Amino acid sequence: MVMGFLAHRIMKQRKFLQQVRELRLEPTELKAMLDAAEASGNTPPFIVDLRHPLDYLPDPRVLPGALRIGPNELKAHSEIIPRDRDVILYCTCPSEETSAKLALQLHKMGVYRVRPLRGGFDGWKEAGYPLVDYVTEAPSADVVQQILPADTKSAVPTM
């Protein structure tokens, strides 16, 4: 019975990881999504920079609109990950390993629209797309209201 349960869980995880690999987003697709959101005034995808702090040393910039959340900090900050739009994860791992693993974690937390960026930070950079300096200041209440899921917005005080 236990072996059957474990086999089922492993197969389920493998199936999801295969789906995540198939859902990888090309840098050109993400650029088009960002451009379309800007042109139409819609909310852009939520982009998460999963790079380790040592990976910032060669190039500390991020993709436009990206939020840095370390892989080990994801559970602690899961409340700011929106459930109502695409979440794009990127890292510097070969084959987007970290992004795929964290996509699985997010899926377990109820975030189903998760897509790793093919090639990660380096793929975006090599494509010649824009990178921006990361702002480390605390976000304003308006920014927090934009990124929080709709059901938790009332819990954040506005200033």
C-alpha positions as CSV (number, residue, x, y, z in Angstrom):
1,M,0.0,0.0,0.0
2,V,2.7,2.5,1.0
3,M,4.8,1.5,-2.0
4,G,1.8,2.1,-4.3
5,F,1.3,5.5,-2.8
6,L,4.9,6.4,-3.2
7,A,5.0,5.2,-6.8
8,H,1.9,7.3,-7.5
9,R,3.4,10.4,-5.9
10,I,6.7,10.0,-7.9
11,M,4.8,9.5,-11.2
12,K,2.7,12.5,-10.4
13,Q,5.8,14.7,-9.8
14,R,7.5,13.4,-12.9
15,K,4.4,14.1,-15.0
16,F,4.3,17.7,-13.6
17,L,8.0,18.2,-14.2
18,Q,7.6,17.0,-17.8
19,Q,4.7,19.5,-18.2
20,V,6.9,22.3,-16.8
21,R,9.6,21.4,-19.3
22,E,7.1,21.6,-22.1
23,L,5.7,24.9,-20.7
24,R,9.1,26.6,-20.8
25,L,8.8,30.1,-22.1
26,E,11.2,31.3,-24.8
27,P,12.8,34.8,-24.2
28,T,11.0,36.0,-27.4
29,E,7.6,34.9,-26.0
30,L,8.2,36.7,-22.7
31,K,9.4,39.8,-24.4
32,A,6.2,39.7,-26.5
33,M,4.1,39.2,-23.4
34,L,5.7,42.2,-21.7
35,D,5.3,44.4,-24.7
36,A,1.7,43.4,-25.2
37,A,0.9,44.1,-21.5
38,E,2.6,47.5,-21.7
39,A,0.8,48.4,-25.0
40,S,-2.6,47.4,-23.7
41,G,-2.2,48.6,-20.1
42,N,-2.7,45.2,-18.7
43,T,-0.8,43.7,-15.8
44,P,2.4,42.0,-17.0
45,P,3.4,38.5,-15.9
46,F,5.0,38.2,-12.5
47,I,8.7,37.6,-12.9
48,V,10.8,36.0,-10.2
49,D,14.6,36.1,-10.2
50,L,15.7,32.9,-8.4
51,R,19.4,33.4,-8.8
52,H,21.7,32.8,-5.8
53,P,23.3,36.0,-4.5
54,L,26.7,34.9,-5.8
55,D,25.2,34.7,-9.3
56,Y,24.5,38.5,-9.0
57,L,28.2,39.3,-8.9
58,P,28.9,39.1,-12.6
59,D,25.7,41.0,-13.5
60,P,23.4,42.3,-10.8
61,R,20.7,43.5,-13.2
62,V,17.4,41.7,-13.5
63,L,14.7,41.3,-16.2
64,P,12.2,44.3,-16.2
65,G,9.8,44.0,-13.4
66,A,11.5,41.0,-11.8
67,L,11.4,40.4,-8.0
68,R,14.3,38.6,-6.4
69,I,13.3,35.7,-4.2
70,G,15.9,33.2,-3.3
71,P,15.0,29.5,-3.8
72,N,15.2,28.9,0.0
73,E,13.0,32.0,0.7
74,L,10.1,31.1,-1.6
75,K,7.9,29.5,1.0
76,A,8.3,32.5,3.4
77,H,7.3,34.9,0.6
78,S,4.6,32.7,-1.1
79,E,1.8,35.2,-0.2
80,I,3.1,37.8,-2.7
81,I,3.1,35.3,-5.6
82,P,-0.1,36.0,-7.6
83,R,-2.5,33.2,-8.4
84,D,-4.3,35.1,-11.1
85,R,-1.6,35.6,-13.8
86,D,1.4,34.0,-15.3
87,V,4.4,33.6,-13.0
88,I,7.7,33.4,-14.9
89,L,10.7,31.9,-13.0
90,Y,14.3,32.3,-14.1
91,C,17.7,31.2,-12.8
92,T,21.2,30.5,-14.1
93,C,21.0,26.7,-13.7
94,P,21.6,24.5,-16.7
95,S,18.2,23.3,-18.1
96,E,16.4,25.6,-15.7
97,E,16.6,23.0,-12.8
98,T,15.9,25.5,-10.0
99,S,13.0,27.0,-11.9
100,A,11.5,23.6,-12.5
101,K,11.8,22.5,-8.9
102,L,10.4,25.7,-7.6
103,A,7.6,25.6,-10.1
104,L,6.6,22.3,-8.5
105,Q,6.7,23.9,-5.1
106,L,4.5,26.8,-6.3
107,H,2.1,24.3,-7.9
108,K,1.7,22.6,-4.5
109,M,1.0,26.0,-3.0
110,G,-1.8,26.7,-5.4
111,V,0.0,28.7,-8.1
112,Y,-0.8,26.9,-11.3
113,R,0.3,29.3,-14.0
114,V,4.0,28.9,-13.6
115,R,6.5,28.8,-16.5
116,P,10.3,28.7,-16.4
117,L,12.2,30.9,-18.8
118,R,14.2,28.8,-21.2
119,G,17.9,29.7,-20.9
120,G,17.1,31.7,-17.8
121,F,18.9,35.0,-17.2
122,D,21.6,34.2,-19.7
123,G,19.1,33.3,-22.4
124,W,17.4,36.7,-22.0
125,K,20.7,38.6,-21.9
126,E,22.0,36.8,-25.0
127,A,18.8,37.6,-26.9
128,G,19.7,41.3,-26.4
129,Y,16.6,42.1,-24.4
130,P,16.6,44.8,-21.7
131,L,17.9,44.4,-18.2
132,V,17.4,46.8,-15.4
133,D,19.0,47.7,-12.1
134,Y,17.3,46.0,-9.2
135,V,15.7,48.3,-6.8
136,T,16.0,47.0,-3.2
137,E,13.8,49.6,-1.5
138,A,10.7,48.4,0.2
139,P,7.7,48.6,-2.2
140,S,5.0,51.1,-1.7
141,A,1.6,50.1,-0.6
142,D,0.3,50.6,-4.2
143,V,2.9,48.2,-5.5
144,V,2.0,45.6,-2.9
145,Q,-1.7,46.0,-3.7
146,Q,-0.9,45.2,-7.4
147,I,1.1,42.0,-6.7
148,L,-1.0,40.5,-3.9
149,P,-3.7,38.1,-4.8
150,A,-7.2,39.6,-4.7
151,D,-8.3,37.8,-1.6
152,T,-5.5,39.2,0.6
153,K,-5.5,42.8,-0.6
154,S,-7.8,44.0,2.2
155,A,-5.2,42.8,4.8
156,V,-2.5,45.3,3.6
157,P,-2.9,48.7,5.0
158,T,-2.6,51.6,2.5
159,M,-0.7,54.7,3.3
